[in-house]
Amino acid sequence: MKKFFRAIRTSIFFSLLSFHLMANSWPVPFFEGSLVDNQEGDAVILGAGPAGMMAANIALKSGLFKRIIIVEMRSEFSRFNLVNFFPENWPMLTTIGVADDFRAVGHRAERFSLYMNHFDKELIDFETDATFVPENFDYRGPMSQIYEQHSAGLFILNLADLQHQLATSLARHDNVFFVQGSAEFFSDADTEKATITITSSNDTTYYLKPEIIVIAEGAHSASRKQLGIKLIPKIEQQWWCSGSVSLKNIWENGPKIMQVMDQKEEHSGSIRTFGIFNLRPKELFLNGQAFSSLEDVDDCLIRNAQSLIKFRAQKGDVPKNLDLSSLTVEKKSQGIISITPSIAEYFSSKNNVIIYGDAAGFGTPKGGIGFSMITGPYPQALLDLLSQWSDASQRKEGLEKYALRVQEIVDYWHMKTGSVQAK
């Protein structure tokens, strides 16, 4: 057991498995009526991704806001991103009131396997099929303390399905409105609070003076850029390929196994590969590091798949003498994905704008900040901030505490997941 937890402390990299593929698409439940301008007590959430909808649920739970307006450009949830998260996050999901939404769209892997042969660190090789789900969990402690307690996250879901489920639940509330459009800040430099305009897809413009604005548009947030908040690179650029490979004639009736694996490469240090076997029968979903931006996506997927299948052969799951030269790609992303893990210069603006999720700190497939954080420590930071929101004398202190906590979250995650510091 000690080895298991030591392994988790050493590598918390398996929290985000991003497979940028197309799957079933779900329409965003946009409000078809008109909004009243300049109404008091608005919470405006920019972005209907997982972070944005978690923030919307937290705002709803707080009872502080008369309206919750979620602004999203895209018309549907369609990107196929398989994610898993730590069991310790279930108490937070229950607190926010979204645990049933997660259960409705999730799948449980039968086994988790971790093989870390990362640079000069201790070799870690273990498998587990057990998950411990606590009834309560403290998300306010030091990040290192939180993650020393983690067990394997075997609960897997597709983000498009989750977004659809969360959005459907939120839209049932009379004071929650999804608006398709874009936002623009227009407040003067001397004003205490930021104000915004929302231009909807039918060219209707709403003028709003929100009580709070949550920027949760992801790493490439346009709203964050409007405020002049830059992203600071923390780790050197990485390249990844995402997709799936057919397991026909190789492992057609195998269990659902989540595999995280490091391989030492002579010229490129360590290559990391995430894979999920048989989540769909006879298919291996992959998110693996590429050698460079010039590597062919198919070549990258096949190379990473061969490594994982050979490793499972060593474990006795498949024959060792398989001919893997005929592997075929089922689905793939549009190209090699380039990522530069970064952190925002700061995490709030004016007296009513906060940066949330990947907009505050861009993660990496080596351990994406996004999903594990927005289902654990991040929501706690936002809950604590809103507990001080109504009192103007306490709000400034609350914003300062929020910024310190987000800084700690992002810095810790980059430290744990990165191996090379940006120059």
C-alpha positions as CSV (number, residue, x, y, z in Angstrom):
1,M,0.0,0.0,0.0
2,K,2.9,2.4,0.8
3,K,4.3,1.8,-2.7
4,F,0.9,2.6,-4.2
5,F,0.6,5.9,-2.4
6,R,4.2,6.7,-3.1
7,A,3.5,6.1,-6.8
8,I,0.6,8.5,-6.7
9,R,2.7,11.2,-5.0
10,T,5.4,10.7,-7.6
11,S,3.0,10.9,-10.5
12,I,-0.4,12.5,-10.6
13,F,-0.3,12.7,-14.3
14,F,-3.2,10.5,-15.2
15,S,-5.9,13.0,-14.3
16,L,-6.7,14.2,-17.8
17,L,-6.9,12.0,-20.9
18,S,-7.8,14.3,-23.8
19,F,-8.9,12.6,-27.0
20,H,-9.8,15.3,-29.4
21,L,-12.2,13.3,-31.5
22,M,-15.7,13.8,-32.7
23,A,-18.4,11.7,-31.1
24,N,-22.1,12.3,-30.4
25,S,-22.9,16.0,-30.3
26,W,-25.4,17.6,-28.0
27,P,-27.1,21.0,-28.5
28,V,-26.4,23.7,-25.9
29,P,-29.7,24.5,-24.2
30,F,-29.7,28.2,-25.1
31,F,-32.4,30.6,-23.8
32,E,-34.7,31.6,-26.6
33,G,-36.1,34.7,-25.0
34,S,-34.6,38.1,-24.2
35,L,-32.7,39.2,-21.1
36,V,-33.3,42.4,-19.2
37,D,-30.3,44.7,-19.2
38,N,-28.4,46.0,-16.1
39,Q,-30.3,43.8,-13.6
40,E,-28.8,43.6,-10.1
41,G,-27.4,40.4,-8.8
42,D,-26.1,38.8,-11.9
43,A,-23.4,36.1,-12.1
44,V,-22.0,35.9,-15.6
45,I,-20.0,32.7,-16.4
46,L,-17.9,33.0,-19.6
47,G,-17.6,29.5,-21.1
48,A,-19.8,26.4,-20.9
49,G,-17.0,24.0,-20.5
50,P,-16.7,21.8,-17.4
51,A,-15.0,24.6,-15.5
52,G,-17.7,27.1,-16.4
53,M,-20.6,24.8,-15.5
54,M,-19.0,23.7,-12.2
55,A,-18.6,27.5,-11.4
56,A,-22.3,28.0,-12.4
57,N,-23.4,25.2,-10.1
58,I,-21.3,26.7,-7.2
59,A,-22.9,30.2,-7.9
60,L,-26.3,28.6,-7.9
61,K,-25.7,26.7,-4.7
62,S,-24.5,29.9,-3.0
63,G,-27.9,31.6,-3.4
64,L,-26.1,35.0,-3.8
65,F,-27.2,35.7,-7.3
66,K,-30.6,36.5,-8.9
67,R,-29.5,35.3,-12.4
68,I,-26.8,33.1,-13.6
69,I,-25.9,33.8,-17.2
70,I,-23.6,31.3,-19.0
71,V,-22.2,32.7,-22.3
72,E,-20.9,30.2,-24.9
73,M,-19.9,30.6,-28.5
74,R,-20.3,27.0,-29.7
75,S,-23.7,25.7,-30.5
76,E,-23.1,22.1,-29.3
77,F,-21.0,19.9,-27.1
78,S,-19.2,17.6,-29.4
79,R,-15.5,17.2,-28.6
80,F,-14.8,13.6,-27.4
81,N,-12.5,14.0,-24.4
82,L,-12.2,11.0,-22.1
83,V,-11.3,12.0,-18.6
84,N,-10.9,10.3,-15.2
85,F,-10.6,11.9,-11.8
86,F,-9.7,11.0,-8.3
87,P,-12.2,9.3,-6.0
88,E,-11.5,11.9,-3.3
89,N,-13.3,14.4,-5.5
90,W,-16.7,12.7,-5.0
91,P,-17.4,14.5,-1.6
92,M,-17.0,17.9,-3.5
93,L,-19.3,16.8,-6.3
94,T,-21.9,15.8,-3.6
95,T,-21.4,19.2,-1.9
96,I,-22.0,21.1,-5.1
97,G,-24.9,18.9,-6.0
98,V,-23.6,17.4,-9.3
99,A,-22.6,13.9,-8.2
100,D,-25.7,12.3,-9.8
101,D,-24.9,14.1,-13.1
102,F,-21.4,12.6,-13.1
103,R,-22.7,9.1,-12.3
104,A,-25.3,9.4,-15.1
105,V,-22.7,9.6,-17.8
106,G,-19.7,7.8,-16.3
107,H,-18.1,4.4,-16.8
108,R,-15.8,2.5,-14.4
109,A,-12.5,1.0,-15.6
110,E,-11.8,-2.5,-14.2
111,R,-8.1,-2.0,-13.6
112,F,-5.5,0.8,-13.4
113,S,-1.9,0.2,-14.3
114,L,1.0,2.7,-13.8
115,Y,4.5,2.2,-15.1
116,M,6.9,5.1,-14.5
117,N,10.4,4.9,-15.7
118,H,10.9,8.6,-15.7
119,F,14.4,9.9,-16.1
120,D,16.5,9.1,-12.9
121,K,13.5,8.6,-10.6
122,E,12.6,5.4,-8.9
123,L,10.9,2.8,-11.2
124,I,7.2,2.4,-10.3
125,D,5.2,-0.5,-11.6
126,F,1.9,-1.4,-10.0
127,E,-1.7,-2.3,-10.9
128,T,-4.8,-1.9,-8.8
129,D,-8.5,-2.5,-9.2
130,A,-9.5,-1.0,-5.9
131,T,-10.7,2.6,-5.3
132,F,-11.4,4.1,-2.0
133,V,-14.2,6.8,-1.9
134,P,-14.2,8.8,1.3
135,E,-17.3,10.3,2.8
136,N,-15.5,13.6,3.5
137,F,-12.3,15.2,2.3
138,D,-10.4,18.4,3.2
139,Y,-9.6,20.4,0.0
140,R,-8.1,23.3,1.9
141,G,-4.8,21.8,3.0
142,P,-1.4,22.0,1.3
143,M,-1.5,20.6,-2.2
144,S,1.2,18.1,-1.4
145,Q,-0.8,16.9,1.5
146,I,-3.9,16.5,-0.6
147,Y,-2.2,14.5,-3.3
148,E,-0.3,12.2,-0.9
149,Q,-3.8,10.8,-0.1
150,H,-4.9,10.1,-3.6
151,S,-6.0,6.7,-4.9
152,A,-6.4,5.7,-8.5
153,G,-9.2,7.3,-10.5
154,L,-11.0,4.6,-12.3
155,F,-14.2,6.5,-13.1
156,I,-14.1,7.6,-16.8
157,L,-16.5,9.8,-18.7
158,N,-16.7,11.7,-22.0
159,L,-16.7,15.5,-21.5
160,A,-19.2,16.1,-24.2
161,D,-21.7,13.8,-22.4
162,L,-20.9,15.4,-19.1
163,Q,-21.3,18.9,-20.4
164,H,-24.7,18.0,-21.9
165,Q,-25.8,16.4,-18.6
166,L,-24.7,19.4,-16.5
167,A,-26.2,21.9,-18.9
168,T,-29.5,20.1,-18.9
169,S,-29.7,20.1,-15.2
170,L,-28.7,23.7,-14.9
171,A,-31.3,24.8,-17.6
172,R,-34.1,23.4,-15.4
173,H,-33.6,26.3,-13.0
174,D,-35.6,29.4,-13.8
175,N,-32.7,31.8,-13.0
176,V,-30.1,30.0,-15.2
177,F,-29.8,31.2,-18.8
178,F,-27.4,29.9,-21.5
179,V,-26.7,32.6,-24.1
180,Q,-24.9,31.9,-27.4
181,G,-22.6,34.8,-28.2
182,S,-19.5,36.7,-27.1
183,A,-18.7,39.0,-24.3
184,E,-16.7,42.3,-24.3
185,F,-15.6,44.3,-21.3
186,F,-16.3,48.0,-21.6
187,S,-15.9,49.5,-18.1
188,D,-13.7,52.5,-17.5
189,A,-10.3,52.2,-15.8
190,D,-11.6,54.1,-12.8
191,T,-14.7,52.0,-12.2
192,E,-14.7,49.6,-9.2
193,K,-16.4,46.8,-11.0
194,A,-16.1,45.5,-14.6
195,T,-19.1,45.7,-16.8
196,I,-19.7,43.8,-20.1
197,T,-21.7,43.6,-23.2
198,I,-22.9,40.3,-24.5
199,T,-23.6,40.1,-28.3
200,S,-25.8,37.1,-29.0
201,S,-25.8,35.0,-32.1
202,N,-28.9,36.9,-33.4
203,D,-27.0,40.3,-32.9
204,T,-28.9,41.3,-29.8
205,T,-26.6,43.2,-27.4
206,Y,-27.1,43.0,-23.6
207,Y,-25.5,45.5,-21.3
208,L,-24.7,43.9,-17.9
209,K,-23.3,45.0,-14.6
210,P,-22.6,41.7,-13.0
211,E,-22.0,41.1,-9.4
212,I,-19.4,38.6,-10.4
213,I,-17.8,37.6,-13.7
214,V,-16.1,34.2,-13.9
215,I,-13.8,33.7,-16.9
216,A,-13.8,30.0,-17.6
217,E,-13.1,29.9,-21.4
218,G,-10.1,27.7,-21.2
219,A,-6.5,28.2,-21.9
220,H,-7.0,30.4,-25.0
221,S,-9.5,32.7,-23.3
222,A,-10.4,35.8,-25.3
223,S,-11.8,37.6,-22.3
224,R,-8.6,37.1,-20.3
225,K,-6.7,38.6,-23.2
226,Q,-9.1,41.6,-23.3
227,L,-8.2,42.3,-19.7
228,G,-4.5,42.2,-20.7
229,I,-3.7,39.2,-18.5
230,K,-0.9,37.2,-20.1
231,L,0.0,33.5,-19.8
232,I,3.5,32.9,-18.5
233,P,5.1,29.7,-19.9
234,K,6.2,27.3,-17.1
235,I,7.3,24.2,-19.0
236,E,8.8,23.8,-22.4
237,Q,6.5,23.1,-25.4
238,Q,5.2,19.6,-25.8
239,W,3.6,17.7,-28.6
240,W,0.9,15.1,-28.3
241,C,-1.3,12.9,-30.6
242,S,-4.8,11.8,-29.7
243,G,-7.0,9.1,-31.2
244,S,-7.8,5.4,-31.1
245,V,-6.5,2.2,-32.6
246,S,-8.4,-1.0,-33.4
247,L,-7.7,-4.0,-31.2
248,K,-9.4,-6.5,-33.6
249,N,-7.5,-9.8,-33.7
250,I,-5.3,-8.6,-30.8
251,W,-7.5,-8.2,-27.7
252,E,-11.1,-8.5,-28.6
253,N,-12.6,-9.5,-25.3
254,G,-10.2,-7.9,-22.8
255,P,-11.1,-5.9,-19.6
256,K,-11.4,-2.2,-19.4
257,I,-7.8,-1.2,-18.4
258,M,-6.5,2.3,-17.9
259,Q,-2.8,2.3,-18.6
260,V,-0.3,5.1,-17.9
261,M,3.2,4.4,-19.1
262,D,6.6,6.2,-19.3
263,Q,9.2,5.0,-21.8
264,K,12.8,6.2,-21.8
265,E,13.8,7.4,-25.2
266,E,17.5,7.9,-26.1
267,H,17.1,11.3,-27.8
268,S,14.0,12.7,-26.2
269,G,14.1,11.8,-22.5
270,S,10.8,10.3,-21.4
271,I,7.8,9.6,-23.6
272,R,4.5,9.4,-21.8
273,T,1.5,7.5,-23.1
274,F,-2.1,7.3,-21.7
275,G,-4.4,4.6,-22.9
276,I,-7.7,3.0,-22.1
277,F,-8.3,-0.5,-23.4
278,N,-11.8,-1.7,-24.4
279,L,-13.8,1.2,-23.0
280,R,-15.4,0.6,-26.3
281,P,-15.0,-3.0,-27.3
282,K,-12.0,-3.8,-29.5
283,E,-10.6,-0.3,-29.3
284,L,-7.7,1.4,-27.5
285,F,-8.0,5.1,-26.8
286,L,-4.7,6.9,-26.8
287,N,-3.1,10.2,-25.8
288,G,0.6,10.0,-26.3
289,Q,3.6,12.2,-26.6
290,A,4.9,12.9,-30.1
291,F,8.5,13.3,-31.0
292,S,7.9,16.7,-32.6
293,S,5.3,18.8,-34.3
294,L,6.3,17.2,-37.6
295,E,5.5,13.6,-36.7
296,D,2.6,12.1,-38.6
297,V,-0.5,11.6,-36.4
298,D,-1.0,8.0,-37.5
299,D,2.7,7.1,-36.9
300,C,2.5,8.7,-33.4
301,L,-0.7,6.8,-32.5
302,I,0.6,3.4,-33.8
303,R,3.9,3.9,-32.1
304,N,2.3,4.6,-28.7
305,A,-0.3,1.8,-29.2
306,Q,2.5,-0.7,-29.9
307,S,4.3,0.3,-26.7
308,L,1.1,-0.2,-24.6
309,I,0.2,-3.5,-26.2
310,K,3.7,-4.9,-25.7
311,F,3.6,-3.8,-22.1
312,R,0.2,-5.7,-21.6
313,A,1.9,-8.7,-23.3
314,Q,4.5,-8.6,-20.6
315,K,1.7,-8.6,-18.0
316,G,0.3,-11.7,-19.7
317,D,-2.9,-10.2,-21.1
318,V,-2.1,-10.8,-24.7
319,P,0.4,-13.1,-26.5
320,K,4.0,-11.8,-26.7
321,N,4.5,-12.8,-30.3
322,L,1.7,-10.7,-31.8
323,D,2.3,-9.0,-35.2
324,L,1.7,-5.3,-34.4
325,S,2.7,-4.1,-37.8
326,S,-0.9,-4.2,-39.1
327,L,-2.4,-2.0,-36.4
328,T,-4.9,0.5,-37.8
329,V,-6.1,3.9,-36.6
330,E,-9.8,4.2,-35.9
331,K,-10.1,7.9,-35.1
332,K,-7.6,10.7,-34.7
333,S,-7.3,14.4,-33.9
334,Q,-6.7,16.8,-36.8
335,G,-3.0,17.0,-36.2
336,I,-0.2,16.9,-33.6
337,I,-1.3,19.0,-30.6
338,S,1.2,21.6,-29.4
339,I,1.0,22.6,-25.7
340,T,3.0,25.0,-23.6
341,P,1.9,24.7,-20.0
342,S,1.5,28.2,-18.6
343,I,0.1,30.2,-15.7
344,A,-1.8,33.5,-15.8
345,E,-0.1,36.6,-14.5
346,Y,-2.9,37.1,-12.0
347,F,-6.3,35.6,-11.2
348,S,-8.7,38.5,-10.7
349,S,-9.5,41.9,-12.1
350,K,-11.4,44.9,-10.7
351,N,-13.6,43.9,-7.8
352,N,-15.8,41.3,-9.5
353,V,-13.8,39.3,-12.1
354,I,-12.0,36.0,-11.4
355,I,-10.1,33.6,-13.7
356,Y,-11.1,30.0,-13.3
357,G,-10.0,26.6,-14.6
358,D,-7.6,26.4,-17.5
359,A,-8.0,30.1,-18.2
360,A,-5.9,30.6,-15.0
361,G,-3.3,27.9,-15.6
362,F,-3.0,25.9,-18.8
363,G,-2.2,22.2,-17.9
364,T,-0.7,19.5,-20.0
365,P,-1.8,15.9,-20.9
366,K,1.0,14.9,-18.5
367,G,-1.5,15.9,-15.9
368,G,-4.0,18.4,-17.1
369,I,-4.9,21.0,-14.6
370,G,-8.5,21.2,-15.9
371,F,-10.5,18.3,-14.8
372,S,-8.9,17.1,-11.6
373,M,-8.7,20.7,-10.3
374,I,-12.3,21.7,-11.2
375,T,-13.7,18.8,-9.3
376,G,-11.6,19.3,-6.1
377,P,-9.5,22.1,-4.9
378,Y,-10.7,24.7,-7.4
379,P,-14.4,24.5,-6.3
380,Q,-13.3,24.7,-2.7
381,A,-11.4,27.9,-3.5
382,L,-14.5,29.4,-5.2
383,L,-16.8,28.3,-2.4
384,D,-14.5,30.0,0.1
385,L,-14.4,33.2,-2.0
386,L,-18.2,33.3,-2.3
387,S,-18.6,32.9,1.4
388,Q,-16.9,36.3,1.8
389,W,-18.5,37.9,-1.3
390,S,-21.5,39.7,0.2
391,D,-19.4,41.7,2.7
392,A,-17.5,44.4,0.7
393,S,-14.9,44.7,3.5
394,Q,-14.2,40.9,3.2
395,R,-14.3,40.6,-0.5
396,K,-10.8,42.0,-1.1
397,E,-9.4,39.6,1.4
398,G,-11.3,36.8,-0.2
399,L,-10.0,37.7,-3.7
400,E,-6.4,37.7,-2.3
401,K,-6.9,34.3,-0.7
402,Y,-8.4,33.0,-3.9
403,A,-5.4,34.2,-5.9
404,L,-2.9,32.6,-3.5
405,R,-4.8,29.3,-3.7
406,V,-5.0,29.2,-7.5
407,Q,-1.3,30.1,-7.7
408,E,-0.6,27.2,-5.4
409,I,-2.8,24.8,-7.4
410,V,-1.3,25.6,-10.7
411,D,2.3,25.8,-9.5
412,Y,2.1,22.5,-7.7
413,W,0.6,20.8,-10.8
414,H,3.2,22.1,-13.1
415,M,5.9,21.1,-10.7
416,K,4.6,17.6,-10.5
417,T,3.9,17.1,-14.1
418,G,6.8,19.0,-15.7
419,S,10.3,17.8,-16.2
420,V,11.9,20.7,-18.0
421,Q,11.5,24.4,-17.0
422,A,10.9,27.0,-19.6
423,K,13.9,29.3,-20.2
